[in-house]
Amino acid sequence: MLFCASVGFADDTVDERYTWDLSEIFPTPEAWDQAREQVLSDLGKIEARRGTLGDSAESLADTLQLISKTSRDAYRVYAYSSLAGDEDLRDTESQERNQLGDIMFARFSQATAWVDPELLGVGKEVINAYQKEEPRLAPFAFQLENTLRNAPHTLGEEAEQTLAYLSQTFGSPNNIYSLVANSDIPWPEITLSNGETDVIDSQGYGRWRGSENRTDRKLVFDTFWTKWSEYRNSVGSILNTHLQTQASLAQARNYDSVLHRELFNDNLPPEVYHTLVDEVNKALPTLHRYFRLRARMLGVEQMHYYDIYPPLVSLDKKFDIETSKEITLKAMQVLGDDWVELQREAINQRWMHVYPQRGKRSGAYMNPIAFDVHPYVLLNHNDDYESLSTFAHEWGHAMHSIYSKQEQPFETAFYSTFIAEIPSTSLELILQDYMTKNAKSVDEKLFYLGFGLESMRGTFFRQTMFAEFELALYEAAERGEALSGERMTEIYGDILKRYHGHDEGVVIIDDLYTNEWMFVPHFYYNMYVYQYATSQTAGTALYEKIRTEGKAGVDNYKNLLRAGGSDYPYQLLKNAGVDMATPGPYRAAVAKMNAIMDEMERLLEERDSGNSRPAD
Ligand SMILES: [Zn+2]
């Protein structure tokens, strides 16, 4: 869930203070290369231990410790080359190192591929007995339990070998799709109302779909979706191949369905997925209320699908990186002095690559894998509010890693995707409330509130809509139904229209736009998108606890961060008082959205009646 800042360059001079210092990982590329060679030679030692896991408790502990140490070193090597590579994607030397890092990591996977099947072969009973005997196995307890859980879904050696041979082809639909979407379709050029011309590919679409000129944004939508619709048969066939492959693989491994497999991976109860979809459907009147408010603020009679992106209010305020730091620290005061001090120290080190530069990777991320060093953060800071919000978001990830390391050893420090986007969301919300409270004018206040609503639409509602569509596709594939591109458009169209209140006249969805599913690469990631919506829900619930319970809520939040990956994500959240299999957290998120709209409507009344007072 990364916000992608658009990239623009004044010149190529870079202020060193705003770049990261990778020499903390390795002083020189030569030192990096030596460490890489060492990892490769340690992989031989791991392979040599094949067949020894069941020999004794001591032998098992030796092997697990060796793997743990090697993976810690491998992460450090990989962190260096991938971070350096992202500074300039055109730099041949650093890209070569990046590839060597990739190869080393692939070798690591190959060298350890025998471990899980062998553990399953040794069996739960023997391993549990070893654990009682050997204290060095304690840090591996969760990892061992999690591996042993997979016994019913692991096949015999011959079948596993066959699947391994075919594993590359299983990923082909995604590769073919990305070639079609990113390089094969000849995107058309349009002329906008100001005379400017632009190619409407996915970047052009992203640039202009929120244009304040309604004729322009309709033209952009019509052009983009007409072009996509010409490829409906082939893209449908590619996606269908992916769905059928995944359905067969799930069946081959004794799962009831692809959904069962994906939830099993994180040990999540199926109620999490179904409760999310049910509750979001019940909340559609709230989404429709937002669309009506949007129509009013944009001044359009009838909302159409091409009216969902233009900003509600524009904000002419700059947030350079120093301002962003200062504001974020003030906002985080609700998390206590210790948090603020810890974060203040971290953000003033050279852990971040802040500004866009030629060749730099776009978007933003936090990378935690140089475990013995510290987290690194990549931004493309653009001095606007979105950049400030992204800054808070990425530092939510970084603080998660810092807190996790306080309590967890390497083995349980890294958390799953289901948990990862929760602290980042909470920090965005804390920032947004702080900005709203401290806004200097009604319009500025409306801007932050509108930003919050838009984030709920784009994450809570839209990602759940995608999740519902994805589930409908898998269910159809698992029933043995034929899925053509046309049929997918039909299924997507029904869901899209329901979510946007097409039949009630809330947002009119022209049939052409029901081809939108073709544009979403996540449908090749196997039930991934729902986690964006659950993360936002849990992040909101945890923030509500901070807001209403004070110190108890803050401690609860920090404890979740400190727990890292020491347990299954559902359990970790439940321990933090947020049960994602029940309606409560989802309803609280919807209530928050309604409260934002209550406040916006009040502010609009005030502004429109002309007696706007200074903000409180
Ligand atoms: Zn994130």
Boltz pocket constraint, residues with backbone or C-beta under 6 A from the ligand:
constraints:
  - pocket:
      binder: B
      contacts: [[A, 1], [A, 2], [A, 393], [A, 397], [A, 420], [A, 421], [A, 424]]
      max_distance: 6.0
